[in-house]
Amino acid sequence: MDNSFSSDESQKIHDITELYSYYKTLSIIAEELEDNSFIPPINEIKDSFDHLMRVFGVKCGFKEKNGNYIQENLDAVFRHVYRATYDLLDYIRIYQKQIIYRKMEGFSRETIVTVFPDYYPTIIPEVEQCLTKIPILKGDKDIGDPDIEKVKEFVSITEKLHEICSLIDQKYPALIEYESKKQSEEQVKEVKQEEFQIMGHKIAYKSAIVGGIIGSGIGAIIAFVLAYLYL
């Protein structure tokens, strides 16, 4: 029983292993983003395992196959892992974009600039640069002629966005605290303004009453004097 691999088969196993290492990294990132499992890449990995077991079934002597059976199944393993990796990359991209933008929606510009000064001048340009590259890399996906270097670049961008998501998560408590404090101060200011306006109305009302009383008194005195003079 010959359980050794040819040089071409060994190279393909090397490529599969490298590609799977990227898939594993992405699966961990995906689990951090969303509790629910994303089924399509999982099914691809299950199918890849089936082809891999066919290879080892021959190498371990459980079945006999001739020709390119081993290479064909190793190629199939690679294709399934390749598709699984791209499925995860696309899935992660959607959630990362939501986290980066939606998490910051509830905060005023003042809060963001004060608590997270790098957000507008540094973080947003980096995010936009990454999001611009992703469609290009997706367009380069070719199951007939897969390019691991393109996968590596895509994974690198995803890891960069993951770092940005983590940074936003770190800043999030401080952002909430500052925004809450700011809103509380604004509410206190509004209450004081309302109290000041009410006080002003009261003063004006009382002044009108006093003025009326004083005016009535002066009028009575003038009438008395005139009546005295002409009697």
Secondary structure by P-SEA (a helix, b strand, c coil): ccccccaaaaaaaaaaaaaaaaaaaaaaaaaaaccccccaaaaaaaaaaaaaaaaaaaaacccccccaaaaaaaaaaaaaaaaaaaaaaaaaaaaaaaaaccccccccaaaaaaccccccccaaaaaaaaaaaaaaaaaacccccccaaaaaaaaaaaaaaaaaaaaaaaaaaaaaaaaaaaaaaaaaaaaaaaaaaaaaaaaaaaaaaaaaaaaaaaaaaaaaaaaaaac
